[in-house]
Amino acid sequence: MTKSKKGIGSSDGIAVGKIYLLEKEEVEVTSEKITEEAKEKELKRVSEAFESYTRDLENSNVDSEIQKEVITAHLSMLEDPFLTESVENKITGENQNAEYALKTSVDEMAAMMESLDDPYLKERAADYKDIGEGLLYKLAGKEKADLSNLPKNTILVAKELTPSDTSNMDKDSVIGFAMDLGGKTAHVSIIAQTLGIPALVGMKDISKNVQTGQDAIIDAFEDKMILDPDESEKNEYLERSKRIQEEKDRLDKGKFDKAVTLDGHTVEVVTNIGNMEDLSLGLSQGAEGVGLFRTEFLYMENDHFPTEEEQFNVYKEAAEALKDKPLIIRTLDIGGDKSLSYFDFPEEENPFLGWRALRICFDKLEIFKAQLRAILRASFYGNVKILLPMVISVEEVKKVNSYLEELKSELDIEGLEYNKNIEVGIMVETPAAALIAGDLIKYVDYFSIGTNDLTQYVLAADRGNEKVSNLYNTYNPAVLKAIKMVIDASHKAGKWTGMCGGFAGDTKATKLLLGMGLDEFSAPASSIPKIKETIKNITLEEAKIFAEEIMKIETTGEIEGRIKEEM
């Protein structure tokens, strides 16, 4: 009998095939204490486990760039002294056995990441768990499951499918993923998107309700898995899959085209990144540059404030990879939901309204100036721009501009090269910045609208609070009016406005934003081909008329209804 199970679609598509259930053997871990004499032996076991697992990763046979970059990221985590020292200290200082010291250290790192509201950072917890699992297997002398020789048309089901599980996976045979755990921004979801494999995550208990060989269908568009489908259902979905593949092929053909409307208006379509892995994915989908480099990841995935040199090397690598394409680097945006393991933040009643972003940078000038110097130096190697987060006043912008002039003078004296005309912009993500956009634009070169925070601040609705999730909606007329106000202010001054918030990647909003005058869309890689196709198939005049119509509507529901009609 046909059954349907709900999940979260993290990589669009349809798969019709048979299930292979990946059942992992658990490594038994006890909290039994060790003797003083056993410490050296346990330390040696841990060291050998790290060395052996590192060799396995280095020898992984993977084809796609995204898988290679995941392996590189995991190798970097294995070299992180914060993790290794934590394990060693638990053995030497707390007499913990190797397995327990490793598990508790990894659990602490994962819990720290899971406590964050930022979905991308939250999903990094899965990477720590992946590494922990691999190391525990080494300590126990066990081998991971071999996925290199699976039957054709396999739908891979697991409690949690880790990036290393995919490193030896037969990608020609696996046509879909389904997992109990995970989220849209997990590495496995990104791998699925890159490989074009439909995936469902967050299915809670799917691994307990299926068996190997069972017929199944994944419909990642409708966020569901159909178990034991009959022949008519299979044929229906195979036909749908064929039509979807035809659309994907069409989008793929045009994804590297410029986004030019039928009447000749050009818009820039770029992507948001947190590391080089994201950059590769964005470029593979036709991104024309980077509209937001979230530099906080350099700080959060470290055990110290990264030095100027460490940051310079990362920014330079990204700038060189992009050549003449834009690289917009946002200055440090910690606080709120983003903490650091090596820095104590004060307890705050409302952290999203508290000591965060520029406010921290102004109080920690040495850290801020090190980052600004690194960005300036990297600007010599590409089309680098600076983006300032959480701005609420002209005074703040003037202060940063004065620091930049001071640092440019230092670099001149030291004989270090940089772009003397580097552009500086601000993220418009506070109502204050939207209201004084006409004043702020005098002191910057561009705006980039951060719709995630702007929406929650304009509507006074916490975007992470399920109780008010029905209120948090960027289609609300108040938010749309704030966006239009910002775009108009920049255009009046002869400058431009981009958008790096989640709304830019909402392909239902593309025509509306184009008509409102948005100059740049900075979106997730997966949205880029569709955004470009939408822009290429309408005129700017047509989009303007549509936007004017939407801006006259007074309720969110009516706006969403009209948007749906247009689709």
Beta strands, then each sheet from edge to edge (+ up, - down):
strand 1: 3-6
strand 2: 8-11
strand 3: 14-22
strand 4: 154-158
strand 5: 174-179
strand 6: 199-201
strand 7: 215-219
strand 8: 224-227
strand 9: 259-260
strand 10: 266-273
strand 11: 290-294
strand 12: 326-330
strand 13: 383-388
strand 14: 423-428
strand 15: 446-449
strand 16: 496-499
strand 17: 520-523
sheet 1: 1+ 8- 7+ 3- 4- 5- 6- 2+
sheet 2: 9+ 10- 11- 12- 13- 14- 15- 16- 17-
end
